[in-house]
Amino acid sequence: MHPQTDALIVIDVQNDFCPGGALAVAGGDEILPEVNALLGQFAIKVLTQDWHPVTHSSFADNHPGAAPFSQIDMPYGPQVLWPAHCVQGTAGAVFHSGLHSDAADLVIRKGFRPQIDSYSAFFENDHQTQTGLDGYLRARGASTLTLVGLATDFCVAYSALDAVRLGFGVTVRMQACRAIDLDGSLARACDQMRAAGVILA
């Protein structure tokens, strides 16, 4: 077991991010054995769940003429337009059936506000609107975090960078993550995480 001050954050291991899903990450389901093993090693275990309304502003379908994976400017900055995914109440938003989700102490849902996307487990993409995870972890006495899940270069990386800014020690277990790698986004994310002090294990 890890020390009581260590927390495991499992990012978005949902059907739509796994093979066959609406925004499938290649090999997304390959991480399940390691993630499940880690869930048995931590006293503090949190799952995040992407949870979008069908009208979400990050969906290309909601911008006439826009192609998936194109980019627009939103009030909070640049925004990739994604295929509709993890829509509230749909099978795609459910945790993968192979994930031992019952082991979690807490599930944080993110991306439910229609006008702003939310990659990070800690903040929406305006970097101001909090999810509540920071307060929960501090109340539990956590000081170091291990992050795993999907996708390395977006939700995992954003979460890791925010966690460092909030003062946590952060390790990303790369073998328990998979990336989208959109136009070199994986290399950029890894460089940013290393520069911030995130340990890529």
CYANA upper distance limits for C-alpha pairs under 8 A (distance plus 0.5 A):
  1 MET  CA     40 GLY  CA      8.33
  1 MET  CA     41 GLN  CA      5.08
  1 MET  CA     42 PHE  CA      6.48
  1 MET  CA     43 ALA  CA      8.24
  2 HIS  CA      6 ASP  CA      6.76
  2 HIS  CA     41 GLN  CA      6.47
  2 HIS  CA     42 PHE  CA      5.97
  2 HIS  CA     43 ALA  CA      7.90
  3 PRO  CA     42 PHE  CA      8.08
  3 PRO  CA     43 ALA  CA      8.24
  4 GLN  CA     42 PHE  CA      8.01
  4 GLN  CA     43 ALA  CA      6.37
  4 GLN  CA     44 ILE  CA      7.90
  4 GLN  CA    141 GLY  CA      8.24
  4 GLN  CA    142 ALA  CA      7.79
  5 THR  CA    140 ARG  CA      8.48
  5 THR  CA    141 GLY  CA      6.22
  5 THR  CA    142 ALA  CA      4.74
  5 THR  CA    143 SER  CA      6.00
  5 THR  CA    144 THR  CA      6.93
  6 ASP  CA     42 PHE  CA      7.30
  6 ASP  CA     43 ALA  CA      7.90
  6 ASP  CA     44 ILE  CA      7.35
  6 ASP  CA    142 ALA  CA      6.04
  6 ASP  CA    143 SER  CA      6.82
  6 ASP  CA    144 THR  CA      5.41
  6 ASP  CA    145 LEU  CA      6.16
  6 ASP  CA    146 THR  CA      7.99
  7 ALA  CA     42 PHE  CA      6.71
  7 ALA  CA     43 ALA  CA      7.38
  7 ALA  CA     44 ILE  CA      5.14
  7 ALA  CA     45 LYS  CA      6.36
  7 ALA  CA     46 VAL  CA      8.15
  7 ALA  CA    137 LEU  CA      8.31
  7 ALA  CA    142 ALA  CA      6.62
  7 ALA  CA    143 SER  CA      8.35
  7 ALA  CA    144 THR  CA      6.91
  7 ALA  CA    145 LEU  CA      5.37
  7 ALA  CA    146 THR  CA      6.77
  8 LEU  CA     38 LEU  CA      8.20
  8 LEU  CA     39 LEU  CA      7.78
  8 LEU  CA     42 PHE  CA      6.83
  8 LEU  CA     44 ILE  CA      6.74
  8 LEU  CA     45 LYS  CA      5.40
  8 LEU  CA     46 VAL  CA      6.75
  8 LEU  CA    145 LEU  CA      6.36
  8 LEU  CA    146 THR  CA      5.40
  8 LEU  CA    147 LEU  CA      6.56
  8 LEU  CA    148 VAL  CA      8.32
  9 ILE  CA     45 LYS  CA      6.66
  9 ILE  CA     46 VAL  CA      5.43
  9 ILE  CA     47 LEU  CA      6.42
  9 ILE  CA     48 THR  CA      8.01
  9 ILE  CA    145 LEU  CA      7.49
  9 ILE  CA    146 THR  CA      6.66
  9 ILE  CA    147 LEU  CA      5.40
  9 ILE  CA    148 VAL  CA      6.98
 10 VAL  CA     35 VAL  CA      8.12
 10 VAL  CA     45 LYS  CA      8.24
 10 VAL  CA     46 VAL  CA      6.68
 10 VAL  CA     47 LEU  CA      5.26
 10 VAL  CA     48 THR  CA      6.80
 10 VAL  CA    147 LEU  CA      6.56
 10 VAL  CA    148 VAL  CA      5.61
 10 VAL  CA    149 GLY  CA      5.90
 11 ILE  CA     47 LEU  CA      6.56
 11 ILE  CA     48 THR  CA      5.55
 11 ILE  CA     49 GLN  CA      7.62
 11 ILE  CA    121 ALA  CA      8.10
 11 ILE  CA    147 LEU  CA      7.76
 11 ILE  CA    148 VAL  CA      6.59
 11 ILE  CA    149 GLY  CA      4.99
 11 ILE  CA    150 LEU  CA      6.19
 11 ILE  CA    151 ALA  CA      8.26
 11 ILE  CA    155 CYS  CA      7.48
 11 ILE  CA    156 VAL  CA      6.86
 12 ASP  CA     17 PHE  CA      8.10
 12 ASP  CA     47 LEU  CA      7.68
 12 ASP  CA     48 THR  CA      5.83
 12 ASP  CA     49 GLN  CA      5.48
 12 ASP  CA     50 ASP  CA      6.65
 12 ASP  CA     95 PHE  CA      8.12
 12 ASP  CA    149 GLY  CA      6.69
 12 ASP  CA    150 LEU  CA      6.11
 12 ASP  CA    151 ALA  CA      8.31
 12 ASP  CA    155 CYS  CA      8.42
 13 VAL  CA     17 PHE  CA      7.30
 13 VAL  CA     18 CYS  CA      7.99
 13 VAL  CA     28 GLY  CA      8.30
 13 VAL  CA     49 GLN  CA      8.09
 13 VAL  CA     95 PHE  CA      6.28
 13 VAL  CA     96 HIS  CA      6.61
 13 VAL  CA     99 LEU  CA      7.96
 13 VAL  CA    149 GLY  CA      6.44
 13 VAL  CA    150 LEU  CA      6.61
 14 GLN  CA     18 CYS  CA      7.12
 14 GLN  CA     49 GLN  CA      7.76
 14 GLN  CA     86 CYS  CA      8.21
 14 GLN  CA     92 GLY  CA      7.25
 14 GLN  CA     93 ALA  CA      6.35
 14 GLN  CA     94 VAL  CA      6.00
 14 GLN  CA     95 PHE  CA      4.61
 14 GLN  CA     96 HIS  CA      5.44
 15 ASN  CA     19 PRO  CA      8.24
 15 ASN  CA     20 GLY  CA      8.29
 15 ASN  CA     21 GLY  CA      6.17
 15 ASN  CA     91 ALA  CA      7.60
 15 ASN  CA     92 GLY  CA      5.27
 15 ASN  CA     93 ALA  CA      6.72
 15 ASN  CA     94 VAL  CA      6.48
 15 ASN  CA     95 PHE  CA      6.51
 15 ASN  CA     96 HIS  CA      5.57
 16 ASP  CA     20 GLY  CA      7.73
 16 ASP  CA     21 GLY  CA      4.21
 16 ASP  CA     22 ALA  CA      5.43
 16 ASP  CA     23 LEU  CA      6.00
 16 ASP  CA     24 ALA  CA      6.39
 16 ASP  CA     85 HIS  CA      6.60
 16 ASP  CA     86 CYS  CA      6.53
 16 ASP  CA     92 GLY  CA      5.01
 16 ASP  CA     93 ALA  CA      6.85
 17 PHE  CA     21 GLY  CA      6.16
 17 PHE  CA     22 ALA  CA      7.50
 17 PHE  CA     23 LEU  CA      5.73
 17 PHE  CA     24 ALA  CA      4.75
 17 PHE  CA     25 VAL  CA      5.84
 17 PHE  CA     28 GLY  CA      7.10
 17 PHE  CA    150 LEU  CA      7.57
 18 CYS  CA     23 LEU  CA      8.12
 18 CYS  CA     24 ALA  CA      5.28
 18 CYS  CA     25 VAL  CA      6.14
 18 CYS  CA     26 ALA  CA      7.74
 18 CYS  CA     27 GLY  CA      7.64
 18 CYS  CA     28 GLY  CA      5.21
 18 CYS  CA     29 ASP  CA      6.10
 18 CYS  CA     96 HIS  CA      8.23
 19 PRO  CA     24 ALA  CA      5.61
 19 PRO  CA     25 VAL  CA      7.10
 19 PRO  CA     26 ALA  CA      7.03
 19 PRO  CA     27 GLY  CA      7.36
 19 PRO  CA     28 GLY  CA      7.03
 19 PRO  CA     29 ASP  CA      7.47
 20 GLY  CA     24 ALA  CA      6.78
 21 GLY  CA     92 GLY  CA      7.03
 22 ALA  CA     83 PRO  CA      7.30
 22 ALA  CA     84 ALA  CA      7.43
 22 ALA  CA     85 HIS  CA      6.08
 22 ALA  CA     92 GLY  CA      7.82
 23 LEU  CA     82 TRP  CA      8.35
 23 LEU  CA     83 PRO  CA      7.07
 23 LEU  CA     84 ALA  CA      8.37
 23 LEU  CA     85 HIS  CA      6.78
 24 ALA  CA     28 GLY  CA      7.77
 25 VAL  CA    150 LEU  CA      7.95
 25 VAL  CA    151 ALA  CA      7.53
 25 VAL  CA    178 ARG  CA      7.19
 25 VAL  CA    179 ALA  CA      6.83
 25 VAL  CA    180 ILE  CA      6.06
 26 ALA  CA    178 ARG  CA      7.57
 26 ALA  CA    179 ALA  CA      7.89
 26 ALA  CA    180 ILE  CA      7.75
 27 GLY  CA     31 ILE  CA      8.12
 27 GLY  CA    178 ARG  CA      7.15
 28 GLY  CA    150 LEU  CA      7.46
 28 GLY  CA    177 CYS  CA      8.05
 28 GLY  CA    178 ARG  CA      6.28
 31 ILE  CA     35 VAL  CA      6.62
 31 ILE  CA    149 GLY  CA      7.99
 31 ILE  CA    175 GLN  CA      7.69
 31 ILE  CA    176 ALA  CA      5.35
 31 ILE  CA    177 CYS  CA      6.88
 31 ILE  CA    178 ARG  CA      8.19
 32 LEU  CA     36 ASN  CA      6.45
 32 LEU  CA     98 GLY  CA      7.12
 32 LEU  CA     99 LEU  CA      6.61
 32 LEU  CA    176 ALA  CA      8.18
 33 PRO  CA     37 ALA  CA      6.69
 34 GLU  CA     38 LEU  CA      6.69
 34 GLU  CA    176 ALA  CA      6.62
 35 VAL  CA     39 LEU  CA      6.78
 35 VAL  CA     99 LEU  CA      8.23
 35 VAL  CA    148 VAL  CA      7.59
 35 VAL  CA    149 GLY  CA      8.31
 35 VAL  CA    176 ALA  CA      6.76
 36 ASN  CA     40 GLY  CA      7.38
 36 ASN  CA     99 LEU  CA      6.96
 36 ASN  CA    100 HIS  CA      6.40
 37 ALA  CA     41 GLN  CA      7.55
 38 LEU  CA     42 PHE  CA      7.35
 39 LEU  CA     45 LYS  CA      7.18
 39 LEU  CA    100 HIS  CA      8.24
 39 LEU  CA    103 ALA  CA      7.13
 39 LEU  CA    104 ALA  CA      8.16
 40 GLY  CA    103 ALA  CA      8.29
 44 ILE  CA    104 ALA  CA      8.41
 44 ILE  CA    105 ASP  CA      7.24
 44 ILE  CA    140 ARG  CA      8.21
 44 ILE  CA    142 ALA  CA      8.34
 45 LYS  CA    103 ALA  CA      7.86
 45 LYS  CA    104 ALA  CA      5.50
 45 LYS  CA    105 ASP  CA      5.97
 45 LYS  CA    106 LEU  CA      7.44
 46 VAL  CA    104 ALA  CA      5.95
 46 VAL  CA    105 ASP  CA      6.38
 46 VAL  CA    106 LEU  CA      5.44
 46 VAL  CA    107 VAL  CA      6.36
 46 VAL  CA    108 ILE  CA      7.88
 47 LEU  CA    101 SER  CA      8.09
 47 LEU  CA    104 ALA  CA      6.85
 47 LEU  CA    106 LEU  CA      6.86
 47 LEU  CA    107 VAL  CA      5.30
 47 LEU  CA    108 ILE  CA      6.78
 48 THR  CA    107 VAL  CA      6.05
 48 THR  CA    108 ILE  CA      5.17
 48 THR  CA    109 ARG  CA      6.31
 48 THR  CA    110 LYS  CA      7.78
 48 THR  CA    121 ALA  CA      7.05
 49 GLN  CA     93 ALA  CA      7.99
 49 GLN  CA     95 PHE  CA      8.18
 49 GLN  CA    107 VAL  CA      7.44
 49 GLN  CA    108 ILE  CA      6.61
 49 GLN  CA    109 ARG  CA      5.25
 49 GLN  CA    110 LYS  CA      6.77
 50 ASP  CA     86 CYS  CA      6.39
 50 ASP  CA     93 ALA  CA      7.37
 50 ASP  CA    109 ARG  CA      6.42
 50 ASP  CA    110 LYS  CA      5.72
 50 ASP  CA    111 GLY  CA      6.44
 50 ASP  CA    112 PHE  CA      8.33
 51 TRP  CA     86 CYS  CA      6.16
 51 TRP  CA     87 VAL  CA      6.45
 51 TRP  CA     88 GLN  CA      5.74
 51 TRP  CA     93 ALA  CA      7.12
 51 TRP  CA    109 ARG  CA      6.37
 51 TRP  CA    110 LYS  CA      6.17
 51 TRP  CA    111 GLY  CA      6.00
 51 TRP  CA    112 PHE  CA      5.83
 52 HIS  CA     56 HIS  CA      6.66
 52 HIS  CA     85 HIS  CA      7.98
 52 HIS  CA     86 CYS  CA      6.47
 52 HIS  CA     87 VAL  CA      5.26
 52 HIS  CA     88 GLN  CA      5.96
 52 HIS  CA    110 LYS  CA      8.18
 52 HIS  CA    111 GLY  CA      5.86
 52 HIS  CA    112 PHE  CA      5.24
 52 HIS  CA    113 ARG  CA      7.91
 52 HIS  CA    114 PRO  CA      7.78
 53 PRO  CA     87 VAL  CA      6.11
 53 PRO  CA     88 GLN  CA      6.21
 53 PRO  CA    112 PHE  CA      6.58
 53 PRO  CA    113 ARG  CA      8.09
 53 PRO  CA    114 PRO  CA      6.85
 54 VAL  CA     84 ALA  CA      7.96
 54 VAL  CA     87 VAL  CA      6.28
 54 VAL  CA     88 GLN  CA      7.95
 55 THR  CA     59 PHE  CA      8.18
 55 THR  CA     62 ASN  CA      7.16
 55 THR  CA    114 PRO  CA      6.77
 56 HIS  CA     62 ASN  CA      7.79
 56 HIS  CA    112 PHE  CA      8.47
 56 HIS  CA    113 ARG  CA      8.00
 56 HIS  CA    114 PRO  CA      4.90
 56 HIS  CA    115 GLN  CA      6.91
 56 HIS  CA    116 ILE  CA      8.27
 56 HIS  CA    117 ASP  CA      8.49
 57 SER  CA     62 ASN  CA      6.93
 57 SER  CA     63 HIS  CA      8.38
 57 SER  CA    114 PRO  CA      6.34
 57 SER  CA    115 GLN  CA      5.79
 57 SER  CA    116 ILE  CA      7.18
 57 SER  CA    117 ASP  CA      7.99
 58 SER  CA     62 ASN  CA      8.27
 58 SER  CA     79 GLN  CA      7.48
 58 SER  CA     80 VAL  CA      7.35
 58 SER  CA     81 LEU  CA      5.51
 58 SER  CA     82 TRP  CA      6.53
 58 SER  CA    115 GLN  CA      8.41
 58 SER  CA    116 ILE  CA      7.90
 58 SER  CA    117 ASP  CA      6.75
 59 PHE  CA     63 HIS  CA      7.87
 59 PHE  CA     68 PRO  CA      8.24
 59 PHE  CA     81 LEU  CA      5.84
 59 PHE  CA     82 TRP  CA      5.45
 59 PHE  CA     83 PRO  CA      6.13
 59 PHE  CA     84 ALA  CA      5.70
 60 ALA  CA     64 PRO  CA      8.17
 60 ALA  CA     66 ALA  CA      6.19
 60 ALA  CA     67 ALA  CA      6.50
 60 ALA  CA     68 PRO  CA      5.77
 60 ALA  CA     69 PHE  CA      8.35
 60 ALA  CA     81 LEU  CA      5.35
 60 ALA  CA     82 TRP  CA      6.05
 60 ALA  CA     83 PRO  CA      6.39
 60 ALA  CA     84 ALA  CA      7.68
 61 ASP  CA     66 ALA  CA      7.86
 61 ASP  CA     83 PRO  CA      7.63
 61 ASP  CA     84 ALA  CA      7.51
 66 ALA  CA     70 SER  CA      7.46
 66 ALA  CA     81 LEU  CA      8.38
 67 ALA  CA     81 LEU  CA      7.91
 68 PRO  CA     81 LEU  CA      5.94
 68 PRO  CA     82 TRP  CA      5.62
 68 PRO  CA     83 PRO  CA      6.04
 69 PHE  CA     80 VAL  CA      6.21
 69 PHE  CA     81 LEU  CA      5.66
 69 PHE  CA     82 TRP  CA      6.03
 69 PHE  CA     83 PRO  CA      8.20
 70 SER  CA     80 VAL  CA      6.33
 70 SER  CA     81 LEU  CA      6.08
 70 SER  CA     82 TRP  CA      8.44
 71 GLN  CA     78 PRO  CA      7.13
 71 GLN  CA     79 GLN  CA      5.96
 71 GLN  CA     80 VAL  CA      4.90
 71 GLN  CA     81 LEU  CA      6.26
 72 ILE  CA     78 PRO  CA      6.26
 72 ILE  CA     79 GLN  CA      5.84
 72 ILE  CA     80 VAL  CA      7.05
 72 ILE  CA     81 LEU  CA      7.74
 73 ASP  CA     77 GLY  CA      6.06
 73 ASP  CA     78 PRO  CA      4.95
 73 ASP  CA     79 GLN  CA      6.40
 74 MET  CA     78 PRO  CA      6.38
 74 MET  CA     79 GLN  CA      6.78
 76 TYR  CA    116 ILE  CA      8.45
 76 TYR  CA    125 ASN  CA      7.26
 76 TYR  CA    126 ASP  CA      5.51
 77 GLY  CA    126 ASP  CA      8.23
 85 HIS  CA     92 GLY  CA      7.30
 85 HIS  CA     93 ALA  CA      7.82
 86 CYS  CA     90 THR  CA      7.54
 86 CYS  CA     92 GLY  CA      5.71
 86 CYS  CA     93 ALA  CA      4.42
 86 CYS  CA     94 VAL  CA      8.18
 87 VAL  CA     92 GLY  CA      7.46
 87 VAL  CA     93 ALA  CA      6.35
 88 GLN  CA     93 ALA  CA      6.84
 89 GLY  CA     93 ALA  CA      7.25
 89 GLY  CA     94 VAL  CA      8.40
 90 THR  CA     94 VAL  CA      7.55
 95 PHE  CA     99 LEU  CA      7.30
 95 PHE  CA    101 SER  CA      7.77
108 ILE  CA    121 ALA  CA      7.86
108 ILE  CA    131 THR  CA      7.82
108 ILE  CA    133 LEU  CA      7.72
109 ARG  CA    131 THR  CA      8.49
110 LYS  CA    118 SER  CA      6.40
110 LYS  CA    119 TYR  CA      8.24
110 LYS  CA    121 ALA  CA      7.76
110 LYS  CA    124 GLU  CA      8.15
110 LYS  CA    131 THR  CA      7.57
111 GLY  CA    116 ILE  CA      7.49
111 GLY  CA    117 ASP  CA      5.77
111 GLY  CA    118 SER  CA      5.20
111 GLY  CA    119 TYR  CA      8.08
111 GLY  CA    124 GLU  CA      7.80
113 ARG  CA    117 ASP  CA      7.98
116 ILE  CA    124 GLU  CA      7.52
116 ILE  CA    125 ASN  CA      7.15
116 ILE  CA    126 ASP  CA      8.11
117 ASP  CA    124 GLU  CA      6.72
117 ASP  CA    125 ASN  CA      6.18
118 SER  CA    123 PHE  CA      7.31
118 SER  CA    124 GLU  CA      4.63
118 SER  CA    125 ASN  CA      5.65
119 TYR  CA    123 PHE  CA      8.27
119 TYR  CA    124 GLU  CA      7.08
119 TYR  CA    125 ASN  CA      7.13
119 TYR  CA    154 PHE  CA      6.85
119 TYR  CA    155 CYS  CA      4.88
119 TYR  CA    156 VAL  CA      8.34
119 TYR  CA    158 TYR  CA      6.71
119 TYR  CA    159 SER  CA      7.77
120 SER  CA    124 GLU  CA      6.81
120 SER  CA    125 ASN  CA      7.92
120 SER  CA    155 CYS  CA      5.78
120 SER  CA    156 VAL  CA      7.59
120 SER  CA    157 ALA  CA      8.28
120 SER  CA    158 TYR  CA      5.33
120 SER  CA    159 SER  CA      4.72
120 SER  CA    160 ALA  CA      8.45
120 SER  CA    162 ASP  CA      7.72
121 ALA  CA    131 THR  CA      7.32
121 ALA  CA    133 LEU  CA      7.42
121 ALA  CA    155 CYS  CA      7.90
121 ALA  CA    158 TYR  CA      8.32
121 ALA  CA    159 SER  CA      5.71
122 PHE  CA    130 GLN  CA      6.26
122 PHE  CA    131 THR  CA      5.78
122 PHE  CA    132 GLY  CA      7.36
122 PHE  CA    133 LEU  CA      6.17
122 PHE  CA    134 ASP  CA      6.86
122 PHE  CA    159 SER  CA      6.84
122 PHE  CA    162 ASP  CA      7.12
122 PHE  CA    163 ALA  CA      7.83
123 PHE  CA    127 HIS  CA      5.83
123 PHE  CA    128 GLN  CA      6.71
123 PHE  CA    129 THR  CA      5.95
123 PHE  CA    130 GLN  CA      4.96
123 PHE  CA    131 THR  CA      6.19
123 PHE  CA    162 ASP  CA      8.03
124 GLU  CA    128 GLN  CA      7.34
124 GLU  CA    129 THR  CA      5.95
124 GLU  CA    130 GLN  CA      6.98
124 GLU  CA    131 THR  CA      7.79
125 ASN  CA    129 THR  CA      8.46
132 GLY  CA    136 TYR  CA      6.95
133 LEU  CA    137 LEU  CA      6.65
134 ASP  CA    138 ARG  CA      6.77
134 ASP  CA    166 LEU  CA      8.32
135 GLY  CA    139 ALA  CA      6.60
136 TYR  CA    140 ARG  CA      6.81
137 LEU  CA    141 GLY  CA      6.77
137 LEU  CA    142 ALA  CA      5.78
137 LEU  CA    143 SER  CA      8.39
138 ARG  CA    142 ALA  CA      6.12
138 ARG  CA    143 SER  CA      7.95
143 SER  CA    167 GLY  CA      8.45
143 SER  CA    168 PHE  CA      5.83
143 SER  CA    169 GLY  CA      6.95
144 THR  CA    168 PHE  CA      5.85
144 THR  CA    169 GLY  CA      4.93
144 THR  CA    170 VAL  CA      6.35
145 LEU  CA    168 PHE  CA      7.26
145 LEU  CA    169 GLY  CA      6.58
145 LEU  CA    170 VAL  CA      5.40
145 LEU  CA    171 THR  CA      6.79
146 THR  CA    170 VAL  CA      6.45
146 THR  CA    171 THR  CA      5.32
146 THR  CA    172 VAL  CA      6.24
146 THR  CA    173 ARG  CA      7.48
147 LEU  CA    156 VAL  CA      7.39
147 LEU  CA    160 ALA  CA      7.70
147 LEU  CA    170 VAL  CA      7.96
147 LEU  CA    171 THR  CA      6.77
147 LEU  CA    172 VAL  CA      5.29
147 LEU  CA    173 ARG  CA      6.85
148 VAL  CA    156 VAL  CA      7.47
148 VAL  CA    172 VAL  CA      6.66
148 VAL  CA    173 ARG  CA      6.27
148 VAL  CA    174 MET  CA      7.75
148 VAL  CA    176 ALA  CA      5.88
148 VAL  CA    177 CYS  CA      5.88
149 GLY  CA    156 VAL  CA      7.17
149 GLY  CA    176 ALA  CA      6.71
149 GLY  CA    177 CYS  CA      5.16
149 GLY  CA    178 ARG  CA      7.41
150 LEU  CA    154 PHE  CA      8.38
150 LEU  CA    155 CYS  CA      7.15
150 LEU  CA    156 VAL  CA      6.83
150 LEU  CA    177 CYS  CA      6.29
150 LEU  CA    178 ARG  CA      6.26
150 LEU  CA    179 ALA  CA      7.20
151 ALA  CA    155 CYS  CA      6.20
151 ALA  CA    156 VAL  CA      6.32
151 ALA  CA    177 CYS  CA      7.07
151 ALA  CA    178 ARG  CA      5.96
151 ALA  CA    179 ALA  CA      5.18
151 ALA  CA    180 ILE  CA      6.67
152 THR  CA    156 VAL  CA      5.34
152 THR  CA    157 ALA  CA      6.29
152 THR  CA    174 MET  CA      8.23
152 THR  CA    177 CYS  CA      6.18
152 THR  CA    178 ARG  CA      5.99
152 THR  CA    179 ALA  CA      5.13
152 THR  CA    180 ILE  CA      7.94
152 THR  CA    186 LEU  CA      7.49
152 THR  CA    189 ALA  CA      8.31
153 ASP  CA    157 ALA  CA      5.90
153 ASP  CA    158 TYR  CA      8.36
153 ASP  CA    179 ALA  CA      6.12
153 ASP  CA    180 ILE  CA      7.21
153 ASP  CA    181 ASP  CA      7.14
153 ASP  CA    185 SER  CA      6.40
153 ASP  CA    186 LEU  CA      5.31
153 ASP  CA    188 ARG  CA      8.37
153 ASP  CA    189 ALA  CA      5.75
153 ASP  CA    190 CYS  CA      7.94
154 PHE  CA    158 TYR  CA      6.43
154 PHE  CA    179 ALA  CA      8.38
154 PHE  CA    180 ILE  CA      8.46
154 PHE  CA    189 ALA  CA      8.14
155 CYS  CA    159 SER  CA      6.50
156 VAL  CA    160 ALA  CA      6.64
157 ALA  CA    161 LEU  CA      6.62
157 ALA  CA    189 ALA  CA      6.63
157 ALA  CA    190 CYS  CA      8.16
157 ALA  CA    193 MET  CA      7.28
158 TYR  CA    162 ASP  CA      6.67
159 SER  CA    163 ALA  CA      6.53
160 ALA  CA    164 VAL  CA      6.83
160 ALA  CA    170 VAL  CA      6.95
160 ALA  CA    171 THR  CA      8.36
160 ALA  CA    172 VAL  CA      7.95
160 ALA  CA    193 MET  CA      7.65
160 ALA  CA    198 VAL  CA      7.45
161 LEU  CA    165 ARG  CA      6.86
161 LEU  CA    192 GLN  CA      8.48
161 LEU  CA    193 MET  CA      6.79
161 LEU  CA    196 ALA  CA      7.35
161 LEU  CA    198 VAL  CA      7.98
162 ASP  CA    166 LEU  CA      6.71
163 ALA  CA    167 GLY  CA      6.97
163 ALA  CA    168 PHE  CA      6.00
163 ALA  CA    169 GLY  CA      8.10
163 ALA  CA    170 VAL  CA      7.42
164 VAL  CA    168 PHE  CA      5.65
164 VAL  CA    169 GLY  CA      6.80
164 VAL  CA    170 VAL  CA      6.96
164 VAL  CA    196 ALA  CA      7.62
164 VAL  CA    197 GLY  CA      7.89
164 VAL  CA    198 VAL  CA      7.69
169 GLY  CA    198 VAL  CA      7.94
170 VAL  CA    197 GLY  CA      8.33
170 VAL  CA    198 VAL  CA      5.79
170 VAL  CA    199 ILE  CA      6.81
171 THR  CA    198 VAL  CA      6.24
171 THR  CA    199 ILE  CA      5.05
171 THR  CA    200 LEU  CA      6.42
171 THR  CA    201 ALA  CA      7.15
172 VAL  CA    198 VAL  CA      7.66
172 VAL  CA    199 ILE  CA      6.69
172 VAL  CA    200 LEU  CA      5.54
172 VAL  CA    201 ALA  CA      6.55
173 ARG  CA    177 CYS  CA      7.31
173 ARG  CA    200 LEU  CA      6.75
173 ARG  CA    201 ALA  CA      5.50
174 MET  CA    178 ARG  CA      8.08
174 MET  CA    200 LEU  CA      6.84
174 MET  CA    201 ALA  CA      6.47
175 GLN  CA    201 ALA  CA      8.49
179 ALA  CA    186 LEU  CA      7.00
180 ILE  CA    185 SER  CA      8.27
180 ILE  CA    186 LEU  CA      7.90
181 ASP  CA    185 SER  CA      5.41
181 ASP  CA    186 LEU  CA      5.36
181 ASP  CA    187 ALA  CA      8.46
182 LEU  CA    186 LEU  CA      7.90
184 GLY  CA    188 ARG  CA      7.04
185 SER  CA    189 ALA  CA      6.48
186 LEU  CA    190 CYS  CA      6.65
187 ALA  CA    191 ASP  CA      6.66
188 ARG  CA    192 GLN  CA      6.69
189 ALA  CA    193 MET  CA      6.61
190 CYS  CA    194 ARG  CA      6.63
190 CYS  CA    200 LEU  CA      8.44
191 ASP  CA    195 ALA  CA      6.59
192 GLN  CA    196 ALA  CA      6.71
193 MET  CA    197 GLY  CA      6.90
193 MET  CA    198 VAL  CA      5.65
193 MET  CA    199 ILE  CA      8.25
193 MET  CA    200 LEU  CA      8.44
194 ARG  CA    198 VAL  CA      5.74
194 ARG  CA    199 ILE  CA      7.13
194 ARG  CA    200 LEU  CA      7.73
